Amino acid sequence: MNNRITQLFGIKYPIIQGGMVWCSGWRLASAVSNAGGLGLLGAGSMHPEMLVEHIRKMKGATDKPWGVNVPLMYPEIDRLMQIITGEGVKIVFTSAGSPKKYTPVLHDAGIKVAHVVSGSRFALKCLEAGVDAVVAEGFEAGGHNGREETTTFTLIPQVRRSVSIPLIAAGGIVSGSGILAAEALGADGVQIGTLFALSRESSASSEFKQRCVAMDEGGTMLCLKKLSPTRLVKNSLYERIAEAEARGASADELRDILGRAASKRGIFEGDIVNGELEIGQAASYIKDVLPVSEIMDTLVAEYEECKARIG
């Protein structure tokens, strides 16, 4: 599994753990890094002081490569970048915005940069910005998605045709065979969110994890397109959103329905009825909450078995 992604980040396997809000603290990220992948702290749900705490705990929990995921629309983005460069972080994955402004700043600090995109035209902008790798995420993924609703199998070969830099596939990948399929489509590695969000080391609540592993196919839906397209578990909050969207509710009304800190309420605090439960379509494939070490071992074993079978 040695390739451009393992070489770029200095990791054993080309498997990156998505930096997910309310899931990706230092325990999850360090466990993934220690198992040979690349763990990412999810800065999107952290105040600056909390990010400092998690960065310093990461340094004590692993001597393997790791990084931070930063949504560029974060309200205190400049403060976050100061922390990242000041604390000696070596890898940053950016999302939800243009990487043009901050990529040179991060490069000047000796930091590798990858950016998450939902389409080829955004990948080309990343190329212009000088990023080291691009993450192409299909709309199967949980949480915030691109407006194009392009699936991973459609997206990856088109992005591969558009750019030559290292490409990481994301969205709907929860198995070793999925990793091999992504490689066949042109990806150099994968970013996995849902599978790690439902691991033992994830900081998500046990109520959230159990609700997701009990879910059947079709248990999520993309909604909130007037705000930011988001994939949610179908619960009471989702039903209220769906009803409002069906009658043409305004963005302000949708914000009122969500209420304050909806994702924290659902994912972190465990309100599975009225909280915002962000997870990918592939959650229905996952039936147990397992430790990261076992998840990584299974992914690699499945990958090798599938590769041998096809060969």
N, C-alpha and C positions, 0 to 999 in steps of 0.2 A: 504493500500500500504506500510505498515511498514515491512521492511525486512532487510537483511544484508547490503544493500547499504545505506538505510536511517540511519541505526545505525552507520555505518562506518564513514559517513560524517556529521552526525547530521542534516539531512535535513528532510522535511516533505514528499516529494514525491521522488521516485527513478528515477528522471528525471534530466539528466545532459545536459547542453548546450555545444555543441562542441566548442572548442577554435579555431575559424576559422580566417585565415588571412583577414585583412581589414574589418571584420564584428564585431569582438568580443572585443569591447572596454568596458570601465567601465559602460557605460549606459546600454548596453545589459546585461552584466554579473550581474550587481546589480539588474536589473529588474527581471531576472530569479531567483536569490537568494531570493529576497523579495517576490516572488510568491510561494516559497516553494521548488524550485528545487535547483540545484547547478550551479551557473554561473561561467564560466571560461574566464579569459582574454586570448586572443590569442597573445602570445609573439612573434610568428613567423614573424609578420609584424611590430614589434616595435624595435626601437633602444633602447639600455639600458636606456637612460635618459627618453624616452617616457614610458617605462614599469614602472619606478619609479613613474612617474606622474599618470599613470592609477591605480597603486596599492594604492597610497595615496587617490585618488578620490574614489576608491572602499570603503576604510575604512570609508569615510564620507557619503557614499550613502547607506550602509547597515550594519546591525549588525548581519546578517545571515551568515552561512558558504559560502565560495567562494574559488576559486583557480585560478591557472595559468596553461595554456597549453604551454609546451616547446618542440619544435622540437629539438632533441638532435644533429642534424647536423647543428644547428645554428652556424654561424661563431664565435660569441662571447659567446659561451656557458658557459665558466667558469665565465665570468662577470655576465651573467644572473643568474647563481646559487648563486653567492655572493649577488646579489640584493635580490633574493627570500628569502634566509636564513636571511639576514640582516634586511629585512622589515617585518619579522614575518608572512610570508605566511604560511598557515596551510595545504593546499592541492595542490598537483602538479600532473598534467597529462602529461606524457612524450610520445613522438612519434618519428618516423623516426630515429631509431637507437637502440642500445642496452642499457637497463636500468641498466646494471650490475655495471657500474662505479659510477653513481650518486645516485642510490637508498640508499646505506649506508650513503652517505653524507646528503641526505635529511632526512632520518630517525634520524640521530644524532641531527638534528635541530628540531625534533618533528613533522615532516611533513608526512602526509599520501601520498602514491604514487600509482598511477594507470598508466598502460602503454598500448598503443594502438597496437594491432597486427592484422595480416591478415590471420593467420593460426595457427593450433594447435602446431606445432613445435616451433613457436615463443612464444606461451603461456607457454610452458614448460620451455623455457629459462627465462621467466619472473618469474616463480615459483622459479627457481634456484637463481634469482637475489633478491628475497625476497619482491617483490612488494605486496601491500595490495589488489589490485584488477587489473583485466585485462579488457580492452575494445576490444572486437572482432568486427572488422568492415568489413562488406561485400562490394563487389565492386559496389553496387548500390550507394554508398556514393559519394559526390562531392569532388573535389580537388584531392589530391594525394592518390593513392590506392596501394594495394599490387599487386605483379606481378602474383599471382595465379588466380586472377579473380574469387574467390569463393564468391558465393552469401550469404547473411545474413542467409537465412533459411537453407542453407547447412552448414555454418560455425558454428553457435551457438551450435547445439547439439554435434558437434565434439569437440569443445573447452571444452564444459561442461564435456564431457567424459574424457578429458585429464587432467583437473585441477579442484581442489575443492575450490579454493579461489573465492571470490565474482566476478561475471561475469557481465559485462555491454555489451549489444548488441548495435550495431551501423550500420547504412546504410539502408536507405529507410524507416525509421520509422517517420511517420508524423501524426499519429492518436492514439487515445486511444485503438482502436482495435489492432493496431500494437504493442503497449506496451504489451497488454495481450498475443498476439501471441509470442512475444519474451520471455515472462515469461514461456509460455507453452513449449518452446524449451529448457528451462534451464537457461535463464538469470535472474539475480537478479534485474536488472535495465536497463535503456536505455540511450544512448547518442544521442541527436538529434541536427543535424547541419542545414540542409537546411531550415527547418521550422523557426528556429530562425534567420537564415541569412536573411530571407525575412520579418522579423518583423519590426515594426516602429522604435524600439530602436537600431536595427543593424546599424553600421556605414557605411555599403555599400551604394553606391549612389542610388538615387531614380530611375535613368535610369536602373541600373542593376536589381533592384527589379522588376520594371515593365516589363522588358524583360523576366524575369524568370516566373512571375505569368501568363504571356500570352502564355507560351510555351505549345505545345501539347506533347502527349506521344512520346517518341523516340527523343526528342529534344536535348539530350545530347549523348556524345560518349566518351569512354575511348580511349586515344591516348597518344603520347609521350612516348612510351614504351622504347625507346632507352635512354631516359633521366630518367624520373620518371613517371610511369603511372599516368595519370591525367584525370579526367572526366571533359569535357568542354561542354558548350552550342555550338551548331552548328551555327557559324557566319562566317564572311569572314576570320578571322584568323584561325579558325578551318579548313575551306576548304583548305587553303594553306598548313596547316600542313598535312591534310589527303592526299593531292595530292603528297606532298613530301615523305611521308611515303610509299605510294603506289609504288613509283619508287625507293625505297631503300635509301632515303637520310641518310646522316651520322648524328651523334649526333651534330656535330658542325654546320651543315647546319640547323638543327632544332632549335638550339639556336639562330642562326641568324634570322630565321623567327619570333621567339618569340620576339626578341628585348629586350631591357632593361625594367625592372619593368613591365612586361606584366600583371601580376595579379593586381597590383595596378592600372594600366591604365584602366583595364576593370571593376574591382569590385568597387574600391574606387572613381575613377575619372569619371566613367560612359561612357567610350568609348565602346559601345556595338557592334561596327563593327569590330574594329581591336584590341580590348583588350582581354585578357585571362579571360573568364567568367567561373569560377569554381562553379559548383552546382551539387546536386545529382539528380538522376533519378526521385525522388519523387516530384520534383518541379512542374511537370505537374498536380499534385493533388491539389496544392495550388492556389487559385484564388484571394486572397485578401492580402494586406499588413496590418496586424493587430497588436495591441499592445500586448506585452508579457503577461500581466495579462489576457487578453481574450484568448490567445492561451493556457495558462496553465489551465484556467478554463475549456475550451473545451476538452483538453486532458483528464483531470481527469473525467469529466462527461461522455465522450465517453467510457472510460475504465470501469467505474462502470456500465454503461448501457449494454455494451457488455458482461461483466462478469455475470450480472444478467440474460441476455437473454440466454447465453449458459448454465448457471446453471439451 
